[in-house]
Amino acid sequence: MKTLKEKIRVLPEQVANKIAAGEVIARPASVVKELVENSLDAGATKISVEIRSYGLGMIRVTDNGRGMSREDLEMAFLRHATSKIQSDKDLNNIQTFGFRGEALPSIAAVSFVQAVSCEESSHEAWQGLIEGGCHQALTQVNPRCGTEITVTRLFFNTPARKKFLKAPSTEFGHIIKVMEKVLLSQPEVSLSLHHDQKKTMIYEANGKKTDFLREVMGREFFEKNIEISSEFPSIKVRGFISDPSLTRPNRAHQYFFVNKRPIRSIGLSIALSAAYQTLIPHGRFPMAVIYLDVDFSRVDVNVHPTKDEVRFDNERDIQNCLIRALRDRISGFRSVIQNSGSSIPQERHQQIADAVASYGQHNRADRQPVFEKSPPTSFPGTKSDGIEDLFRTRRVCESWDADDISEEKVFQMNNSYIFLKLEDGFIVFDQHAACERIHFERIKKKYREKEVGCQTLLIPLKIDLSPSRKALLETHQDLFKKLKIKVEPFGSDEYAITEISDFLPKDINVNGFLSEIFDLIESDKNIAENPLRSLELIYYTMACHASRRLRENLTKREMVQICQDLLGLKTPFTCPHGRPVGVKITWENLNKMFYRSS
């Protein structure tokens, strides 16, 4: 670190403003958030957001709120100028989104701003221009209802901040997320978002109770949600949650609002998962839109410059109330973990979640080949070491001869496991894991060699996409092309799948498969920088869909084919998620387990 010998001095106002702006305005989405929240505080019932060049070219927010007088407009862009609090006592009872008086001056410090506003019941509108924090004189313009603020040349004078922005499509994705949170928080407000003059989101408040859920959470959640509403002495909990059969591989579809303010809270997320603890598999997360109505004096929103974190006076009580409210509504649902007869789709989700979680572990450069590992080989609860995982050594597979595998040597148990008889014992295969490995290697090879074809759907399948997923689709068109999945606009505001890879079975649930692809993309924060990693994870998904399921009866010929196909692989020892394909049990070791001599 550099040792400074300069005297302490007060920074120039322009420098101080840039530093403060760095705390509040981190990216284009921050500008949208602050301006839209100002519109909501002004009582707007209609808010329009226009974006150019992913928010880096222009951001314009127009509302029909109360507007500002000439005097208010002159003051609005001065630091710590606000109409929302008057004294320190007001900090204990904040009922507006903004209150610091920092957002507008922070925006103006790092951009060019044009603000036009007309106070309610006034016939005069005024326009102000601020360039990098330098104010120009106000001018009178034609009156219009509400306020319109246009931001251009964002970060023009802070090149370091601009340099560290993510890819333009990623930044636009953050803007969409801001708008989705506003919609969930304020369904009584009409919202629109246009990017480069193309419609991205249009929502007209119509008074219907749950229409806004379809726009953000998708049709499946809209149709399967469970409404909750519980009152406790210190809090009211309401909202919508998914039933245990509908989960996601991450927490991206969990939204929490405290007195309509969107917040991030690990504590509330943990409480939500705790309520579902015995109902959904590990690594899966419920979808939820939760509203907490708390006395304003019991929550501190003056914790973070962006106001997306809050502090409760007793967070443990809040968590317990949330868990009780959720369990009251989902206690009658059956666990998808224990109910094996109906858990097959959920099992596939779990396998994909495992793949995402374990990918880095199974692909580190310093990792030894998996078959050289020596994991525990005993049955749980026994001292026997008579079971040999197939990835423990190559010699098990090297001793096989495909011609020696006949229908007389194979049989199936519990419609889940294939037994292959050997001279010195037998091998038990997990049929789903075996098929996954076979299909994964074939899919990866075919895609790399560009030998994958397409199958055209006889009837195009219409799909329901939220605004954020529409943006993902447009951003990652190259990825979908590589996967041989063709998604095209269908009408003015819908999409349809017209072609899918010929590796996928014809009876596949295409809508569900595509949803899993989006989940994987959303889970991978660095997909733009490392698309090959996401392709590998998607190959896992495709292999799952193309594979034989547990509880599926196989013919003798199919069992033989699976065993022979495994022989043709370089690494037949584990499924793509790292679990063993099978175990070998020798007659000698079986006898030892029962204390018998050979």
C-alpha positions in Angstrom: 0.0 0.0 0.0 1.1 3.5 -0.8 2.1 5.7 2.2 0.6 9.2 2.0 2.1 12.3 3.3 -0.5 14.7 2.2 -2.5 16.8 4.7 -6.2 15.9 5.4 -8.5 18.1 3.5 -12.2 18.3 2.5 -12.8 16.9 -1.0 -14.2 19.1 -3.7 -18.0 18.8 -4.0 -17.7 17.3 -7.6 -15.4 14.5 -6.4 -17.5 13.8 -3.3 -20.6 13.6 -5.5 -18.9 11.0 -7.8 -17.9 8.9 -4.8 -21.5 9.1 -3.4 -22.8 8.2 -6.9 -20.7 5.0 -6.8 -22.6 3.8 -3.8 -26.0 4.3 -5.2 -25.6 4.1 -9.0 -23.8 0.8 -9.7 -25.3 0.1 -13.2 -28.0 1.2 -15.5 -30.6 -0.9 -13.6 -29.8 1.3 -10.5 -30.9 4.4 -12.4 -34.2 2.7 -13.5 -34.8 1.5 -9.9 -34.3 5.0 -8.4 -36.4 6.8 -11.0 -39.3 4.4 -10.9 -39.3 4.5 -7.1 -39.5 8.3 -7.2 -42.5 7.9 -9.6 -44.2 5.6 -7.1 -43.6 8.0 -4.3 -45.2 10.7 -6.4 -48.4 8.6 -6.6 -48.0 7.5 -10.2 -50.5 4.9 -11.5 -48.8 4.6 -14.9 -45.1 4.4 -15.5 -43.3 4.1 -18.8 -39.6 3.1 -19.1 -37.7 3.5 -22.4 -34.3 2.1 -22.9 -31.7 2.4 -25.7 -28.6 0.3 -26.1 -29.3 -1.8 -23.0 -29.5 1.2 -20.8 -26.1 2.6 -21.8 -27.5 4.8 -24.5 -30.5 6.3 -22.9 -32.9 5.7 -20.0 -36.2 7.6 -19.9 -38.8 7.2 -17.2 -42.2 8.9 -17.6 -45.0 8.9 -15.1 -48.4 10.5 -14.4 -47.6 11.4 -10.8 -48.1 14.6 -8.9 -45.2 16.3 -10.6 -43.0 19.1 -9.3 -43.2 22.9 -9.2 -40.4 25.1 -10.5 -39.0 25.5 -6.9 -39.0 21.7 -6.3 -37.4 20.9 -9.6 -34.6 23.4 -8.8 -34.0 21.6 -5.4 -34.5 18.0 -6.5 -31.0 17.5 -7.8 -29.2 19.0 -4.8 -27.7 16.4 -2.5 -29.8 15.5 0.6 -32.8 17.6 -0.7 -36.0 15.6 -0.1 -39.6 16.1 0.7 -40.0 12.7 2.4 -38.5 13.3 5.8 -38.1 16.5 7.9 -36.3 15.3 11.1 -34.4 12.4 12.5 -37.6 11.2 14.1 -39.0 10.5 10.7 -36.3 7.9 10.1 -38.2 5.6 12.5 -41.3 5.7 10.4 -40.3 5.7 6.8 -43.2 4.9 4.5 -41.8 5.9 1.1 -39.3 4.2 -1.2 -36.9 7.1 -1.2 -35.9 9.4 1.7 -32.2 10.1 1.5 -32.2 12.8 -1.2 -29.3 11.0 -2.8 -30.7 9.3 -5.9 -31.2 12.2 -8.3 -27.9 14.1 -7.5 -26.0 10.7 -7.8 -27.5 10.1 -11.2 -26.8 13.6 -12.3 -23.2 13.5 -11.1 -22.3 10.7 -13.6 -24.6 11.5 -16.6 -26.5 14.0 -18.6 -30.0 14.5 -17.2 -33.0 16.2 -18.7 -36.0 16.6 -16.3 -39.4 17.9 -17.3 -42.2 18.1 -14.7 -45.6 19.7 -14.3 -47.1 20.0 -10.8 -50.5 18.6 -10.3 -53.3 21.2 -11.1 -50.7 23.5 -12.6 -50.6 24.8 -16.2 -46.8 25.3 -16.2 -44.1 22.7 -16.9 -40.4 23.3 -16.4 -37.4 21.7 -17.8 -34.0 21.3 -16.1 -30.7 20.2 -17.6 -27.8 18.8 -15.5 -24.5 17.8 -17.2 -22.2 15.8 -15.0 -23.5 17.6 -11.9 -23.5 21.1 -13.4 -26.9 22.7 -13.4 -28.3 24.9 -16.1 -31.1 27.4 -15.7 -34.7 26.1 -15.9 -36.8 26.8 -18.9 -40.5 26.7 -19.3 -42.0 24.1 -21.7 -45.4 22.9 -22.9 -47.3 21.4 -19.9 -47.6 17.7 -19.5 -49.0 15.5 -16.8 -46.4 14.2 -14.3 -42.7 13.9 -14.7 -40.3 12.7 -17.4 -36.6 12.2 -16.7 -34.1 11.3 -19.4 -30.6 10.1 -18.6 -27.9 9.8 -21.3 -24.1 9.3 -21.4 -24.2 7.3 -18.2 -20.8 7.0 -16.5 -19.3 9.4 -19.2 -17.0 10.9 -16.5 -16.3 7.7 -14.5 -14.7 5.4 -17.1 -13.6 2.9 -14.4 -17.2 2.2 -13.4 -18.2 1.8 -17.1 -15.3 -0.5 -17.7 -16.5 -3.0 -15.0 -20.0 -3.3 -16.2 -21.1 -6.7 -17.4 -22.1 -7.6 -21.0 -24.8 -5.2 -22.3 -27.4 -8.1 -22.4 -26.6 -8.9 -18.7 -27.1 -5.2 -17.7 -30.4 -5.2 -19.5 -31.4 -8.3 -17.7 -30.9 -6.5 -14.4 -33.2 -3.7 -15.7 -35.9 -6.3 -16.4 -35.5 -7.8 -12.9 -36.1 -4.3 -11.5 -39.3 -3.9 -13.5 -40.5 -7.4 -12.5 -40.0 -6.6 -8.8 -41.9 -3.3 -9.2 -44.8 -5.2 -10.9 -44.9 -7.8 -8.1 -44.8 -5.0 -5.5 -47.3 -2.7 -7.2 -49.8 -4.7 -9.3 -52.2 -1.7 -9.1 -49.7 0.3 -11.3 -49.6 0.0 -15.1 -46.0 -0.5 -16.3 -44.3 -0.6 -19.7 -40.7 -1.3 -20.7 -39.4 -0.7 -24.3 -35.9 -1.4 -25.5 -34.8 0.2 -28.7 -38.4 0.9 -29.5 -39.4 -2.8 -29.1 -41.9 -3.8 -26.5 -40.3 -5.9 -23.7 -43.0 -5.6 -21.0 -46.5 -4.3 -21.0 -48.8 -4.6 -18.0 -52.1 -2.9 -17.6 -53.4 -2.8 -14.1 -56.9 -4.3 -14.4 -57.9 -5.1 -10.8 -57.7 -8.8 -11.3 -56.1 -10.4 -8.3 -53.3 -12.6 -9.7 -52.8 -11.6 -13.4 -49.5 -10.0 -12.6 -48.2 -13.4 -11.4 -48.4 -14.8 -14.9 -46.4 -11.9 -16.3 -43.4 -12.5 -13.9 -43.6 -16.0 -12.6 -44.9 -17.8 -15.6 -48.0 -19.8 -16.4 -47.0 -22.9 -14.4 -46.7 -20.9 -11.1 -49.8 -19.0 -12.0 -51.8 -22.2 -12.3 -50.2 -24.0 -9.3 -49.7 -21.3 -6.8 -51.0 -21.5 -3.2 -52.2 -18.3 -1.7 -51.2 -17.6 1.9 -52.6 -15.1 4.3 -51.9 -15.2 8.1 -51.9 -12.5 10.8 -49.8 -12.5 13.9 -49.5 -9.9 16.6 -46.4 -8.3 15.1 -46.8 -9.0 11.4 -49.1 -10.0 8.5 -47.8 -12.6 6.1 -49.5 -12.9 2.6 -48.5 -13.9 -0.8 -48.2 -16.8 -3.2 -46.0 -19.9 -3.0 -45.5 -23.0 -5.2 -46.8 -26.4 -4.3 -44.0 -28.9 -3.5 -44.0 -30.4 -7.0 -42.9 -27.0 -8.5 -39.3 -26.1 -7.6 -36.3 -24.5 -9.2 -32.5 -25.1 -8.9 -31.8 -21.7 -7.4 -33.5 -18.9 -5.4 -33.9 -16.6 -8.4 -37.7 -17.1 -8.3 -38.1 -16.0 -4.6 -39.3 -12.5 -4.0 -39.7 -10.8 -0.6 -41.4 -7.5 0.0 -41.5 -5.6 3.3 -44.3 -3.0 3.3 -44.1 -3.3 -0.5 -40.4 -2.6 -0.6 -38.5 -5.3 -2.5 -35.6 -6.6 -0.3 -32.9 -9.2 -0.3 -32.8 -11.4 2.9 -30.9 -14.6 3.4 -32.8 -15.1 6.7 -36.2 -15.0 5.0 -34.9 -17.4 2.2 -33.7 -19.8 4.9 -37.1 -19.6 6.6 -38.9 -20.3 3.3 -36.7 -23.4 2.7 -37.2 -24.6 6.3 -41.0 -24.6 5.8 -40.5 -27.0 2.8 -37.8 -29.0 4.4 -39.4 -32.4 4.3 -41.3 -31.9 1.2 -38.8 -31.2 -1.6 -35.4 -32.6 -2.4 -32.1 -31.1 -1.3 -30.8 -28.6 -3.7 -34.2 -27.5 -4.9 -36.0 -24.3 -4.0 -39.7 -23.3 -3.9 -41.0 -20.4 -5.9 -42.5 -17.6 -3.8 -43.8 -14.1 -3.8 -44.0 -13.1 -0.1 -45.4 -9.8 1.3 -44.6 -8.9 4.9 -46.7 -6.1 6.4 -44.8 -4.9 9.5 -45.2 -1.8 11.7 -43.0 0.8 10.1 -41.3 1.5 13.4 -40.2 -2.1 13.7 -38.1 -2.2 10.5 -35.0 -0.1 9.7 -34.7 0.6 6.0 -31.8 3.0 6.5 -29.2 0.2 6.3 -27.9 0.2 2.8 -27.4 3.0 0.2 -29.5 1.1 -2.3 -32.2 0.4 0.3 -32.6 -3.3 -0.8 -31.6 -4.6 2.7 -33.5 -4.0 5.9 -33.1 -4.8 9.6 -35.9 -6.0 11.8 -36.1 -5.4 15.5 -36.6 -9.1 16.0 -35.7 -11.1 12.9 -36.2 -14.5 14.6 -39.8 -13.7 15.3 -40.3 -12.7 11.7 -38.8 -15.9 10.5 -40.9 -18.0 12.8 -44.1 -16.3 11.7 -43.2 -16.9 8.1 -42.5 -20.6 8.7 -45.8 -21.0 10.6 -47.8 -19.2 7.8 -46.3 -21.4 5.1 -46.7 -24.7 7.0 -50.3 -24.0 7.7 -50.9 -24.0 3.9 -48.6 -26.8 2.7 -48.9 -29.2 5.6 -51.5 -31.2 3.6 -49.2 -31.8 0.7 -47.4 -35.1 0.1 -43.6 -35.1 0.1 -42.2 -35.6 -3.3 -39.2 -37.2 -1.7 -41.0 -40.0 0.0 -43.6 -40.7 -2.6 -41.5 -42.7 -5.0 -44.4 -43.4 -7.4 -44.8 -39.8 -8.3 -41.3 -38.5 -7.8 -39.7 -39.3 -11.1 -40.0 -35.8 -12.6 -38.7 -34.3 -9.4 -35.8 -36.8 -9.3 -34.7 -35.6 -12.7 -34.7 -32.0 -11.3 -32.6 -33.2 -8.4 -30.1 -34.8 -10.7 -29.7 -31.6 -12.7 -29.3 -29.6 -9.6 -26.6 -32.0 -8.5 -24.9 -31.5 -11.8 -24.8 -27.8 -11.4 -23.6 -28.0 -7.9 -20.9 -30.6 -8.6 -19.7 -29.6 -12.0 -16.7 -27.6 -10.7 -15.6 -30.5 -8.5 -15.7 -33.0 -11.4 -13.9 -30.8 -13.8 -11.0 -29.3 -11.9 -7.7 -29.5 -13.8 -6.0 -31.1 -10.8 -8.6 -33.8 -10.4 -7.4 -37.4 -11.1 -9.5 -39.7 -13.4 -12.6 -40.7 -11.5 -11.9 -44.4 -11.9 -8.7 -44.1 -9.9 -10.6 -42.9 -6.8 -11.3 -45.4 -4.0 -14.5 -44.5 -2.4 -16.1 -46.5 0.5 -17.3 -49.8 -0.8 -19.2 -51.2 2.1 -22.9 -51.5 2.6 -24.1 -48.9 5.1 -24.1 -50.5 8.5 -21.8 -53.4 7.7 -18.1 -54.0 8.0 -17.9 -55.8 4.7 -15.7 -54.6 1.9 -17.1 -57.1 -0.6 -18.7 -54.5 -3.0 -16.5 -52.9 -5.6 -17.6 -49.7 -7.3 -16.9 -49.9 -11.0 -15.0 -46.6 -10.9 -12.5 -48.1 -8.4 -10.4 -49.7 -11.1 -10.4 -50.2 -14.8 -9.8 -53.9 -14.6 -13.5 -54.7 -14.0 -14.5 -53.3 -17.4 -11.4 -54.4 -19.2 -12.3 -58.0 -18.4 -15.7 -57.7 -20.2 -16.3 -59.0 -23.7 -19.3 -57.6 -25.5 -19.9 -61.0 -27.2 -20.1 -62.7 -23.8 -23.0 -60.5 -22.7 -26.2 -62.5 -23.7 -29.8 -62.4 -22.7 -29.3 -65.4 -20.4 -26.8 -63.4 -18.3 -29.0 -60.4 -17.6 -32.1 -59.8 -15.6 -33.9 -56.8 -14.0 -34.9 -56.2 -10.4 -37.5 -53.6 -9.2 -37.7 -52.2 -12.7 -34.6 -50.2 -11.7 -31.5 -52.3 -11.6 -29.8 -54.6 -14.3 -27.9 -57.6 -13.0 -25.2 -59.0 -15.2 -23.9 -62.5 -14.3 -20.1 -63.0 -14.4 -18.0 -66.1 -13.8 -16.7 -64.8 -10.4 -19.9 -62.9 -9.3 -22.2 -60.3 -10.8 -22.5 -56.6 -11.5 -25.5 -54.5 -10.5 -26.2 -51.5 -12.8 -28.4 -48.5 -12.0 -30.2 -48.4 -15.3 -30.9 -44.7 -15.3 -27.3 -43.8 -14.4 -26.0 -46.1 -17.1 -28.3 -44.6 -19.7 -27.4 -41.1 -18.7 -23.7 -41.8 -19.1 -24.3 -43.5 -22.5 -26.4 -40.6 -23.8 -24.2 -37.9 -22.3 -21.1 -39.2 -24.1 -23.0 -39.6 -27.4 -24.6 -36.2 -27.2 -21.3 -34.4 -26.3 -19.6 -36.2 -29.2 -22.3 -35.5 -31.7 -22.5 -31.9 -30.9 -18.7 -31.4 -31.0 -18.6 -33.1 -34.4 -21.7 -31.1 -35.5 -23.6 -34.3 -36.4 -26.8 -33.5 -34.6 -30.0 -33.1 -36.6 -33.4 -31.6 -35.9 -36.8 -33.0 -35.7 -39.7 -30.6 -36.7 -42.7 -30.6 -34.4 -45.9 -31.3 -36.3 -47.7 -28.7 -34.3 -45.6 -25.7 -33.0 -45.6 -25.6 -29.3 -46.5 -22.3 -27.8 -44.6 -21.4 -24.7 -45.1 -18.9 -21.9 -42.1 -16.7 -21.2 -41.7 -14.0 -18.6 -40.0 -10.7 -19.7 -36.7 -11.8 -18.2 -36.8 -15.2 -20.0 -37.7 -13.5 -23.3 -34.5 -11.4 -22.8 -32.5 -14.6 -22.0 -33.8 -16.2 -25.2 -32.8 -13.2 -27.3 -29.5 -12.9 -25.6 -28.5 -16.5 -26.0 -29.9 -17.3 -29.5 -26.5 -18.7 -30.4 -26.7 -21.2 -27.5 -30.1 -22.4 -28.6 -28.9 -22.8 -32.2 -26.0 -25.0 -31.0 -28.5 -27.1 -29.1 -30.7 -27.4 -32.2 -33.7 -25.9 -30.5 -35.6 -23.4 -32.7 -37.8 -20.9 -30.9 -39.6 -18.3 -33.0 -42.0 -15.4 -32.4 -45.6 -16.6 -32.6 -47.9 -13.7 -32.9 -47.4 -10.3 -31.4 -46.3 -11.3 -27.9 -45.7 -15.1 -27.8 -43.1 -17.7 -28.8 -43.3 -21.2 -30.2 -40.9 -24.1 -30.4 -40.8 -25.4 -33.9 -37.8 -27.7 -33.9 -35.8 -29.7 -31.3 -32.7 -31.9 -31.4 -33.2 -35.4 -32.7 -31.5 -36.7 -29.6 -34.6 -35.9 -27.5 -37.5 -38.4 -27.4 -40.5 -37.4 -29.4 -42.8 -37.6 -26.4 -40.7 -35.2 -24.3 -42.3 -32.5 -22.4 -40.7 -29.8 -24.5 -42.0 -26.9 -22.3 -40.6 -28.5 -19.2 -37.3 -29.2 -20.9 -37.0 -25.6 -22.1 -37.8 -24.4 -18.6 -34.9 -26.4 -17.2 -32.6 -24.9 -19.8 -33.6 -21.4 -18.7 -33.0 -22.5 -15.1 -29.5 -23.6 -15.9 -28.7 -20.4 -17.7 -30.0 -18.3 -14.8 -28.0 -20.4 -12.4 -24.8 -19.7 -14.3 -23.8 -16.1 -13.7 -20.8 -16.3 -16.0 -22.4 -17.9 -19.1 -21.4 -15.0 -21.3 -17.8 -15.5 -20.3 -17.8 -19.3 -20.3 -20.6 -20.7 -22.6 -18.9 -24.1 -22.9 -19.5 -24.8 -19.2 -23.3 -24.2 -19.7 -23.3 -26.4 -22.7 -21.9 -29.2 -20.6 -24.6 -28.7 -18.0 -27.3 -28.7 -20.7 -25.9 -31.9 -22.1 -26.6 -33.4 -18.7 -30.2 -32.2 -19.0 -30.6 -33.7 -22.4 -29.1 -37.0 -21.3 -31.5 -37.1 -18.4 -34.5 -36.6 -20.8 -33.2 -39.2 -23.2 -32.5 -41.9 -20.7 -34.4 -44.8 -19.3 -36.2 -44.1 -16.0 -36.2 -45.9 -12.8 -39.3 -48.0 -12.4 -39.3 -48.7 -16.2 -39.5 -52.3 -17.3 -36.9 -53.3 -19.9 -36.7 -56.2 -22.3 -33.8 -58.6 -22.2 -32.5 -57.2 -25.5 -32.6 -53.6 -24.1 -30.6 -54.7 -21.0 -28.0 -56.4 -23.2 -27.7 -53.3 -25.3 -27.2 -51.0 -22.3 -24.4 -53.3 -21.0 -22.7 -53.5 -24.5 -23.0 -49.7 -25.0 -21.2 -49.1 -21.7 -18.3 -51.1 -23.0 -17.8 -48.6 -25.9 -17.3 -45.7 -23.6 -13.9 -44.4 -22.3 -15.4 -43.6 -18.9 -18.4 -45.9 -18.2 -17.8 -45.8 -14.4 -20.1 -43.0 -13.3 -23.1 -41.1 -14.5 -22.5 -37.4 -15.5 -23.3 -36.3 -12.0 -20.5 -38.4 -10.5 -22.6 -41.2 -9.0 -21.5 -44.8 -9.7 -23.1 -46.6 -12.7 -22.8 -50.0 -10.9 -21.1 -52.2 -8.3 -19.5 -55.6 -8.6 -20.1 -58.3 -6.1 -17.9 -61.4 -6.3 -19.0 -64.8 -5.0 -16.0 -64.9 -2.7 -16.9 -61.7 -1.0 -20.6 -62.5 -0.9 -19.7 -65.7 1.0 -17.5 -63.7 3.4 -20.5 -61.4 4.1 -22.4 -64.4 5.3 -19.4 -65.9 7.1 -19.2 -68.8 4.7 -16.1 -70.4 3.3 -15.6 -70.2 -0.4 
